[in-house]
């Protein structure tokens, strides 16, 4: 699937799939917090553990989002081809 089609599918899912939208929102929130931690000159031990935990959670969310994309990819590609 081309990059443009993947982006279109993501945008469609953000509008139509509640689970995908929630996962994307959580992913963005974790990304924001990781950015806050990244700009600090020094992380405390608890912040370092938080950073590691957030990165793992963020990756899990991305995997879940990718599974949803993969599930919808076939039908979206067929739909896009029929509209071309």
Backbone as a ProteinNet text record, in pm:
[ID]
protein_1_A
[PRIMARY]
XXXXXXXXXXXXXXXXXXXXXXXXXXXXXXXXXXXXXXXXXXXXXXXXXXXXXXXXXXXXXXXXXXXXXXXXXXXXXXXXXXXX
[TERTIARY]
85.1	0	88.9	55.2	134.7	117.9	219.2	219.2	96	57.5	-59.7	-185.4	-198.5	-315.5	-316.2	-199.6	-190.8	-235.5	-189.9	-228.9	-379.4	-435.5	-580	-655.6	-607.1	-671.7	-664.4	-548.9	-536.2	-635.8	-647.2	-740.5	-884.5	-917.7	-1051.8	-1079.5	-984.2	-1002.3	-1012.6	-939.2	-949.9	-1091	-1157.2	-1293.4	-1399.8	-1371.4	-1477.8	-1458.4	-1338.8	-1311.2	-1272.4	-1362.6	-1342.2	-1217.5	-1195.5	-1078.4	-949.5	-943	-824.7	-801.2	-908.9	-898.6	-845.9	-896.3	-849.4	-702.3	-662.8	-523	-433	-476	-397.8	-385.5	-492.9	-490.6	-393.8	-400.4	-309.3	-165.2	-142.4	-8.5	46.8	-37	4.1	35.1	-46.9	-24.1	108.6	137.1	263.8	381.3	363.5	467.1	495.2	389.4	406.2	485.6	450.1	520.4	666.6	690.6	828.5	909.1	846	914.6	949.8	857	884.8	1006.9	1014.4	1128.2	1256.9	1245.5	1364.1	1433.1	1358.7	1420.2	1484.3	1463.3	1526.3	1675.4	1753.4	1898.3	1934.4	1853.4	1881.8	1750.2	1745	1626.9	1655.5	1557.8	1569.5	1552.2	1580.8	1563.8	1418.7	1323.5	1182.3	1143	1198.2	1170.3	1230	1346.6	1409.2	1324	1274.4	1186.2	1057.8	1004.8	884.5	909.2	1024.6	1058.9	1059.8	1121.9	1129	988.7	909.4	772.8	688.2	699.3	622.1	660.2	788.4	833	773.3	768.9	711.2	562.1	491.3	347	318.5	400.1	382.8	400.3	498.4	520.6	403.6	349.1	232.9	113.3	92.5	-17.2	2.8	125.5	155.5	127.4	164.5	137.4	-12.8	-90.6	-235.4	-294.1	-244.9	-292.4	-256.6	-138.4	-95.6	-181.7	-221.8	-310.1	-445.2	-496.7	-623.8	-606.2	-496.2	-468.9	-460.7	-389.3	-372.9	-508.5	-593.9	-726.9	-811.5	-800.1	-881.1	-815.8	-688	-612.1	-671	-706.6	-760	-887.8	-981.6	-1108.8	-1090.7	-1000.3	-976.6	-911.9	-816.3	-749	-849.3	-935.1	-1036.1	-1132.7	-1172.6	-1263.7	-1197.7	-1071.4	-1000.2	-981.9	-956.7	-938.6	-1069.5	-1179.6	-1308.2	-1350.7	-1298.7	-1330.5	-1234.9	-1129.8	-1029.1	-1074.7
-118	0	123.4	219.2	340	426.2	509.2	594.5	684.3	740.6	828.8	752.2	627.5	547.8	511.5	483.7	452.7	573.6	691.6	814.4	838.2	814.1	828.6	731.8	608.5	508.8	551.2	601.2	648.5	759.9	854.2	966	915.9	819.6	761.7	692	613.4	541.2	636.2	746.1	845.5	903	910.5	965.1	860.2	733.2	632.7	519	501.2	387.7	439.1	419.8	472	413.6	283.8	220.5	279.5	294.2	350.8	493.6	570.7	709.6	717	629.3	627.6	588.7	488.2	446.4	559.4	628.3	739.2	852.7	881	985.8	949.1	825.2	779.8	784.3	743	743.6	886	981.2	1121.5	1174.7	1138.2	1182.9	1128.8	1002.5	944.7	1013.4	1043.4	1112.9	1251.2	1320.2	1451.7	1440.2	1341.9	1324.1	1284.5	1198.2	1160.6	1281.5	1370.2	1491.9	1579.1	1589	1665.2	1608.5	1477.7	1414.4	1432.2	1430.2	1439.2	1575.1	1679.2	1812.3	1842.7	1755.6	1775.9	1744.7	1823.8	1802.1	1675.6	1643.8	1528.8	1464.1	1331.6	1258.9	1193	1205.1	1132.2	983.5	900.3	756	723.2	784.9	756.8	807.4	919.8	970.7	878.6	824	731.3	605.2	553	435.7	471.7	590.8	635.9	642.6	695.7	707.1	569.2	473.3	337.9	277.6	294.5	241.6	306.3	438.1	509	464.3	443	396.7	259.4	171.7	39	48.5	131.3	148.3	209	306.6	371.8	270.6	183.1	80.6	-17.8	-54.1	-143.1	-78.1	50.8	121.8	125.2	151.1	154.5	18.9	-89	-224.2	-248.4	-204.9	-221.1	-141	-19.7	62.8	-3.2	-58.5	-125.1	-247.6	-319.5	-434.7	-390.6	-281.1	-228.2	-184.5	-115.5	-73.7	-195.2	-297.1	-417.8	-483	-485.9	-545.2	-470.9	-338.5	-256.6	-233.1	-263.1	-230.6	-294	-420.7	-489.2	-427.5	-402.4	-344.7	-201.3	-127.1	11.5	15.9	-72.9	-76.8	-110.8	-207.6	-245.4	-130	-60.8	53.6	167.4	196.4	303.1	270.9	144.2	103.5	114.9	83.7	92.1	236.2	329.7	471.4	540.5	472.8	534.5	538.3
0	0	0	-82.2	-92.5	32.2	58.3	176.5	181.3	66.7	62.4	102.6	55	90.2	238	294	436.6	517.6	477.5	547.4	535.6	417.5	398.3	488.2	497.7	581.9	728.5	772.5	910.6	938.4	846.3	864.1	869.5	784.5	785	917.9	964.7	1091.3	1209.5	1205.9	1314	1321.4	1208.3	1203.8	1234	1199.4	1202.5	1303.2	1354.9	1443.4	1582	1677.7	1812.8	1878.2	1862.8	1923.4	1867	1734.2	1670.7	1718.7	1728.8	1774.2	1918.1	2004.3	2143.7	2152.1	2074.4	2073.3	2023.2	1918.4	1863.4	1964.7	2036.5	2139.3	2250.9	2297.4	2402.6	2354	2230.5	2171.7	2170.6	2131.6	2126.3	2266.9	2364.2	2502.9	2556.2	2527.8	2571.6	2501.9	2374.3	2299.1	2358.8	2397.5	2460.7	2591.1	2673.2	2801	2777.6	2680.4	2649.5	2602.6	2529.1	2485.5	2606.6	2702.5	2825.4	2897.1	2903.7	2970.5	2889.5	2757.4	2671.2	2680.6	2708.2	2712.7	2847.8	2943.6	3074.6	3065.5	3135.4	3137.1	3215.5	3315	3400	3439.3	3435.6	3480.4	3614.3	3704.7	3830.4	3800.2	3898.3	3878.8	3842.5	3910.3	3881.7	3742.6	3700.6	3566.1	3459.3	3488.8	3394.2	3379.2	3489.7	3485.6	3411.1	3436.8	3366.7	3215.9	3176.9	3035.1	2968	3032.3	2977.9	2966.4	3070.9	3072.2	2963.3	2948.8	2846.7	2705.8	2683.2	2550.9	2519	2618	2597.2	2570	2647.2	2627	2490.2	2452.6	2323	2210	2221.5	2120.5	2115.5	2230.7	2234.4	2164.1	2188.7	2123.9	1972.7	1930.8	1787.7	1724.9	1793.2	1742.9	1729.5	1828.5	1823	1706.5	1687.3	1576.5	1443.2	1433	1309.7	1281.3	1386	1367.1	1310.5	1359.9	1308.4	1162.9	1133.9	996.4	904.1	947.8	867.2	840.6	940.9	928.6	824.4	820.9	730.9	595.2	584.6	463.6	337.6	343.4	226.2	175	264.1	219.9	172.9	236.1	194.8	57	31.7	-98.2	-208.2	-182.6	-281.4	-306.4	-199.4	-211.4	-289.1	-259.3	-328.3	-476.5	-507.6	-646.1	-724.5	-660.2	-730	-753.3	-673.5	-690.9	-785.9	-828.1	-915.9	-1059.4
[MASK]
++++++++++++++++++++++++++++++++++++++++++++++++++++++++++++++++++++++++++++++++++++

